């Protein structure tokens, strides 16, 4: 292939040097080609002052080139200009036409990678790090001010002169691609029933976003209704839509589509179909989060731990066991999250020995959250060494590293676009080993523990609370036993989080650089802790909620898995008592007549504020109170010798409780300028039960939760803050107590002193003078775990307040069309 080229060979790329070109007169190396900056350029190019005229000319150019150039000729043009020509045929044409008409695209300003046209924007195809692809994209890329290289074969085509006309950089217009931010273009949307906003409101929103509102379901793209429409039996519109096969979706489809600037999948918001979620053929990350729980909560964990034979191999029914040879268990779970290339995949590899010593290699690979579509392969091997070599070969192909050094010494280096191993531990994950629903009643009734304590242990040893926690956080893949990973893997996750926080503090990236830095962490994080719903981290609040807090919950679930072990067998031998003894913690129920019980109820009533969800407010009531003596915490005798003692509330997920009772409180993982983390690596409590209740993560269908009361010694010196401290490390090093002043405080006139000179800041919640504080309520930070002692565990229930169910039953009248 011959190429017309107007640049010196000294400036050709390596790929360009491979192309045979016409002889050119030797000349001095020219200056580096200029690149038009993104967003720069005049609207007037060779007399063109109208973007519409340019678009029309480009459309004509595309028709001519499509008619007279073959796909292979267009590939030649891409190759001659050092562009990726290995792409699918449908991508070759627009990319080739783009550079021929508007000029060669410059490099990514973030990582220096190649920018390629995809859809309505240009995406970087480079790598930001070994963990991540670059996530940079733009609608107005930089262009190289240099001629396009044209292969000689193009000279013989009827469009050569047309192409040659655009070779000169001065003759090129600037491409303007309009933002595709109107998700409802071309859609007719029907509305029905009582929505959260008026029909007139949604009509304006839909029209603003490119759609139209239909008065009838006939011809409509979909029918939008209230989520309660299904329970009420549906209106005549719903019945007609179902009969005509028109999708009936929840109101959230409108909200989410507008927010994401693209029409979301209608099936994910369907409320009228009786087909099960798995029947829709949608991966979990394409479904609405409120319905994902229906699938993942009941999903069977497919690998319970390092010795767990994958359920879908069907070999556990034949006595299958993971091959163990020379101290190595041949069982690997690998994951990769690469948002730049739309990857969120897992791979399971196992060597399994079944009956009659038959050896199998089981291989499963697919998208996380889309197990039904994963590829399975089961091969029988006659020779163990051959099977091991094949296993190691697959591991190296997938990760770029050798298997044995990883398994023996945990030595591995992440390679770009390669998988990374999740270091599964030898044990049984609690979603498999915890008590199942059918075992709960029997386990408690056969225990020698006090009935209230037995019921508490039954809850803490059940699968349910851990399944709910992982579903809520989105770390609930049934393929990966994330609740049974090694301490090494947990440390790697914690170190990744801390390093990223320090990077943010040492520099403040902005614009495209900030997107790249956050994108790199996102992909790294979701490779180490795989999720069914990967999303881009963007700010400190998300980093706290979905990063730090979720990591701490997963760490504590791992502790629970080890303590609970395998309780799937008989419950007649009192497994609850056995687990209770492992806690090294005494739990004693308080009677309602006891002074401590009355004091705690008063403290709760005074410092709790009802939580409102929609039109319903939720109050709180006490179910049980347990006095706690945990061997991992200082005793009351020890703590009462310390200064400035305060009885404070601590919020926690139910899934974290076993770890707290067995090992005491741990300081926060990192320092972030948000509530709960703004004091750095500290144990944080509050004088408001309302604040602690926010961390309970209960739900309308699971109203039971727990609050912890702990005695904390704030030390001789207490430093107060109304905004996040700039230097948390000095606080950590000095170990002095810190108090964050919230927008609300407890009425100090009602405070009192409990036994052993312990202050109880019990008082009605009133507004404070700190209106601009990031905290709703006061927070207290202690840096030494030996200054905090868990004293009480309060079992609570959140209940609806002042709800008239009769009124709701009668409210079936359809909202008039607006």
C-alpha positions, 0 to 999 in steps of 0.5 A: 500500500502506498500513501501520499504524505506531506510530513517528514519521515522523521515525524512519522509514528512507528506504525506510519514508518511501516507504510511504504510511501512515495519518495520525497525530497529530503528536508530538515525536520519540521516543527512539531505539528500544531494541535487545535485546542479543544473547544477552539476554532472559528465558526467561519472557515472558508466562508462557512458561517453556519453550522447547519451548512457544515453539517449538510456538507458533511452529510453529502461527503459521507454519502459520496465516500460511503458510495465509492469507498469500500470498508477495506479501503477505509481501513487502509486510510485508518491504518495510514493515519495510525488509527485503530483499524481492527474495529467492527465494520460499522465503526470503520465508516464514521471514524474514517469519514470523521478524520477525512472531513474534519482532520486527524484527531489529537491525543487525549489531554489526560493520558496521551491515548488515542481519541476515537469517535464512538456514537456522539462523542470521542472516547479515549482508548488509552490506559490511565493506570494498570488498574483502569482505562482512561475515562476521558470523553469529549464532543469537541476533540483537539485536531492535528493541524497536519494533512491526512495520509491518503493511500495511493489506492484511493487516487483511482476512486471517484471521490479522490478529489473530494477527499484531497480538497479536505487535506489542507488543515486550513480548509477544514471546518470545526465539528460541532456535535450537539449534546444528546441530553434529551432522553425522550426524543421521539417518545409518546409517554402516557401518564395515569393515576396519582403520581408524586408530582402533578401531570402538568409538571411531568408534561412540561418535563417530558416536553423539555426533554424531547418527548410528548405526552399522549392522552391515550395509551394507543400509540404510546411508548409507555405508560407511567404510573405510581408504584402502588398502582399494581397493588390497587389493581390498576386503572382502565389505562393500565388494563388497556396498556397491558392488553396492547403490550405497552410497557407500564413503568414506575414514575422513577423511570422518568426521574432516572432518565432525566438525571442520566440524560438517557432513556433507561431500560423500560423493562427495569421499571416494569410493574405490570408484568408477572414475569420473574426478574430473571425472565426479563433477561436483564443483568442486575446492573440494568435493573432497578435497585428496588427489584434487584433485592428480589433476586439477590436476597434469595440467590444461593451463594455459589462458592462458600469459601476456598474449599467450596465447589461451585454449585453450578458445576453440579459436582458437589452432588458427587462428593466433589472437593477442591483439589489440594496438592502440596499445600495449594487449593486449586480454587481461584476467583478473579475479577476486573472492573474497567469502565472505559471498556465497559467491563465488570467481569468475574472468572471462577477456576476450580480443579475438582476431585469427584467420585472415583477420583475423577478430576475435573477443571471447572471454568466459569466466566461472565459479567458480575450480576448476570450469572445466568448468561455466564459461560461454563466449561467442565472438562475431565482430566486423566492426569493431575499434573496436566490439569494443574498446568492447564489451570496455571496457564489459564490463570496466567492468560487472565492475570498476566502473572504466574499462579504458584507465586501468587498462591504461595507468596501472594506476589502479583502485579496488576496488568492493564485490562487483566483480571485480578484475584480475590484472595478467598479464605478457607472457611464458610461465608455467612450467607451460606453458613449462617442460620437459614429461615427454617432453622431460626425457631428451632435453634432458639427453642433448643438453646440453654441461653436466656430466651431473650439472649437466644433470640438476639443470637438467633438474629445475629447468626442468621443469614438474613441480616448479612444478605440484606447488608450486602444487597443494600451496599451492592456487594452481593454477587452470588459468585464471589464470597466477599464475606470470606476473604483473607486479612491480606485482601482486606488490608489491600482494600484498606490501603487502596482507600487510604492511599486515594484519600491521601492523594486527594489531600495532597493535590486538588485535581480539577476538570478532566484530571479530577475525572481521571483520578476518581475514575482510576480509584473507582475501577481499582476499588470495584476490582478489589471489591466487586459490585453488581452496580459499578458507578463512578465515585465523584465526591467525599460523600460517596467515598464515605458511604460506598467506600469507607463505610462499606469496607468496614461493613464487609470487614465486620461481615468477614469476622461474623463469618469466622465466628458463625462458621457452618450452622447449616446442619442440625440445631439440636446441639445448641449452636447458638450457645456455642457461638455465644461463648465464642464472643467472650461477652456477657449479655444480660437482659434488663427488666423494665422496672430497673433504673438503668432501663428507665434511664435508657428509655428516657435518654432515647425518647429525649434525643430521638426525632421521627424520621419522615419517608414520604408522608409517613413519619417513623417513631422508635420503641424499645423492644429489649435492652441488654447490659454488656460486659465485653472482654475486648472493652475496658470494664466499668471499673477501669473506665470510671477511673478516667476523666470526662466520662460520657454515656453516648449513642453509637449507630451500627448495622446489625451485620456489624454487631458480632464484631463489635461485641467480640472485638470492641469498636475500631477507629474509622478507616480514614479521614474524610470531611463528612460526618462520621469521618471528619475527625480521622481515625477515631471512634465516633459517637453522638449524644443524639439517638437520632444520629445513631439511628441513621446508621442502623440501615433498617427498612419499612419491611425490616423495622427492627434494629440496634443502637449501642450505648457506650461510655467514652472518656474524652480525656483531660482536654476536649477540642471543639469544632464547628467545621471539619478540622484541617489536620486530623493527624495531630488529633490522632497523635495527641489523642485528645477528645474532639467534639463536633458541634452540630446544628442541633444539640441537647438541652444542657439544663436537662443533663444529669450524672449517672453512676460513677460520675458518668455524664448523660447528655439527655435533653430535648433536641433544640437548635444550636447556634452553629447553623452552618455546621456540616453535622446535624447533631453533636459528634464526639471523637475518641482515638484510643479504643481503651477509652471506650466501653460498650455498656448497653445494646438497645433493641429497637423497632421503628414504627409508623406514627399517626397513620390512618390505614382506613384513609389509604384504603379508600384512596382509590380514585384516579387523579384527573388528567391535567 
